[in-house]
């Protein structure tokens, strides 16, 4: 009843092509942004910020980047962890070698390093696709693991291979407190998400989707596969690289190459598959599922079994967490193979017709 | 579906979130020990006895002494799985609890991440036998405490011992020593010291990295077979150690030329290999066994009452005892802090830090605490956050470890300039300065 577009007439192409054509959506998004930027910082504790919200926001950004490549352009990639690592170490090198470099230019420069790296390892996509490409991008992952472990120049000649940053600032303001870190990451996420949404709605996005759906047909109607695929790799790895730099700079503070291991690549791929391929929203859902759920389970389980008077060991909680998490993944993918974003849009569709199903 | 199910799911999540916030406001007037541990994953075989030892000592102090001068001890464990991001999450979760004292991150990677956070939150980090080697310099690293030794002291003692068995350090000239190491900060930390020693004595150092977690070592040992080093130093943790020993056996590399660091010298590393590891040497940072008074007290006050953590027959094993020592040092740091800031009070992280910096455990005190033969005296200061660098070598005879050397101490003359240079570089990178004399008093 509340969610209905009756009476909302679109009288121009502009209005018809708006990101959120329905007025209720616009209000909902404005409210959500207001909550995220104003209400959450007032309510959330230091722990919620540092352990849940900041990792969630950064991983949502990375998932967004992966989704552009995997979801919109159909190029399966197992090298996302490598792109994150290149972004992080690239930003780090600019940061330590140029004194007084603020955070935002460092992020963008890190993202550009990742763009270059992404295009380089996207070249095989011109010849191979599907699983073969997945394996080719896996090479990017192993290459970056090797590079950051072995080439000392990248870690500023650190003996142990671990590097750290401090004195982060944006426009002269220090990014030290949990709230400022959260707000900064969220601002980056909102800006990038808006740009990405417009990109996938525009001609570039349509080219990507045409390549994804059938590359031969796309080539026949005049889409250049090389341009489309490499631009997807470039945009995607730029976003993932920025997320990697944020993860290293803002979330961890000090990191080693293992922070961007192949496991991160897998988790990012799971995020877009569970969240929903080819949907900006999907990245957010997927990141919430993969980042937040294990932590919630980990803390909720002892309380839950405690209600029945059973005490559960730390190892027991950890094992149960993995089992429940795995079962939930399987369950979700059986119930809705198109991911959480599809569930969301189904719910919206039903609400539009409610209370009359037909 | 599904809306109803989604609503239920949301309710479950909300309930979980609220239980998190309520538990944070419980209890005061108790000294809280956050215990980061890993009981799952590839490092669990070694992580479990370590974590058990820490818990049992807290339980024993509560049962035997009723706490520290009347202040009860509490703890909460948090599973990190040796992953840095989960470790950071655990740290953030536990640091806000009332009466929080200090963190033992139990992993080098997590230590690196927390080193940036601890000064902000004013909570000290104890990294007994691991972590940042340069953190020995307390004037640069105010919040880090690598008690009893670092990777540099360990590597130094190993070279001293090898030199001694070869008939003098000068006999090492022209020899080849291979370092089989876990390819992470944990494994790479000793390299600068070994390079320094190689330069001094003229031996050749061969680096053989093993990718984490260390179950795949075929190629590494093929290289060992090819280049035939005179000695192999094993710098592993968890499954990597037993795998390395099995590979050494398969390669035919003599096990008595194989020397492990103290993280590669516990029962879980050799038990499965059994006879195949006979002759394998490793550093022993601490004593072990069930003879000492403290272990007897734990058995009597905790395990005999059915409150022990983990199996009773693992009590007194190498890593279990190390956990007990770590927790004892934490408790003594709190006790020392109480001497200055008020007996019977709950200490803050800052006060515990002072206690850690002013520990003085001489032999008499150790005997009284029941740690006779388990460790050597330890005394810390503002300049020295390590307190002691003693370790000895023990050898596996196929069934158990036996001590096979006297105590060694790391060579200060080599270590000191390296620690100073490393700390200076760290300070310069961070644009910080050394603590002045006044800060050392606080």
Boltz contact constraints between the chains, C-beta under 6 A:
constraints:
  - contact:
      token1: [A, 47]
      token2: [B, 92]
      max_distance: 6.0
  - contact:
      token1: [A, 47]
      token2: [B, 93]
      max_distance: 6.0
  - contact:
      token1: [A, 50]
      token2: [B, 92]
      max_distance: 6.0
  - contact:
      token1: [A, 51]
      token2: [B, 89]
      max_distance: 6.0
  - contact:
      token1: [A, 51]
      token2: [B, 92]
      max_distance: 6.0
  - contact:
      token1: [A, 149]
      token2: [B, 183]
      max_distance: 6.0
  - contact:
      token1: [A, 159]
      token2: [B, 192]
      max_distance: 6.0
  - contact:
      token1: [A, 160]
      token2: [B, 185]
      max_distance: 6.0
  - contact:
      token1: [A, 160]
      token2: [B, 188]
      max_distance: 6.0
  - contact:
      token1: [A, 160]
      token2: [B, 189]
      max_distance: 6.0
  - contact:
      token1: [A, 161]
      token2: [B, 185]
      max_distance: 6.0
  - contact:
      token1: [A, 161]
      token2: [B, 188]
      max_distance: 6.0
  - contact:
      token1: [A, 162]
      token2: [B, 112]
      max_distance: 6.0
  - contact:
      token1: [A, 162]
      token2: [B, 185]
      max_distance: 6.0
  - contact:
      token1: [A, 164]
      token2: [B, 116]
      max_distance: 6.0
  - contact:
      token1: [A, 166]
      token2: [B, 430]
      max_distance: 6.0
  - contact:
      token1: [A, 252]
      token2: [B, 113]
      max_distance: 6.0
  - contact:
      token1: [A, 253]
      token2: [B, 116]
      max_distance: 6.0
  - contact:
      token1: [A, 254]
      token2: [B, 112]
      max_distance: 6.0
  - contact:
      token1: [A, 254]
      token2: [B, 113]
      max_distance: 6.0
  - contact:
      token1: [A, 254]
      token2: [B, 116]
      max_distance: 6.0
  - contact:
      token1: [A, 256]
      token2: [B, 109]
      max_distance: 6.0
  - contact:
      token1: [A, 256]
      token2: [B, 185]
      max_distance: 6.0
  - contact:
      token1: [A, 258]
      token2: [B, 184]
      max_distance: 6.0
  - contact:
      token1: [A, 259]
      token2: [B, 84]
      max_distance: 6.0
  - contact:
      token1: [A, 296]
      token2: [B, 13]
      max_distance: 6.0
  - contact:
      token1: [A, 296]
      token2: [B, 16]
      max_distance: 6.0
  - contact:
      token1: [A, 299]
      token2: [B, 20]
      max_distance: 6.0
  - contact:
      token1: [A, 300]
      token2: [B, 16]
      max_distance: 6.0
  - contact:
      token1: [A, 303]
      token2: [B, 19]
      max_distance: 6.0
  - contact:
      token1: [A, 314]
      token2: [B, 39]
      max_distance: 6.0
  - contact:
      token1: [A, 314]
      token2: [B, 77]
      max_distance: 6.0
  - contact:
      token1: [A, 314]
      token2: [B, 79]
      max_distance: 6.0
  - contact:
      token1: [A, 315]
      token2: [B, 39]
      max_distance: 6.0
  - contact:
      token1: [A, 315]
      token2: [B, 40]
      max_distance: 6.0
  - contact:
      token1: [A, 318]
      token2: [B, 40]
      max_distance: 6.0
  - contact:
      token1: [A, 318]
      token2: [B, 79]
      max_distance: 6.0
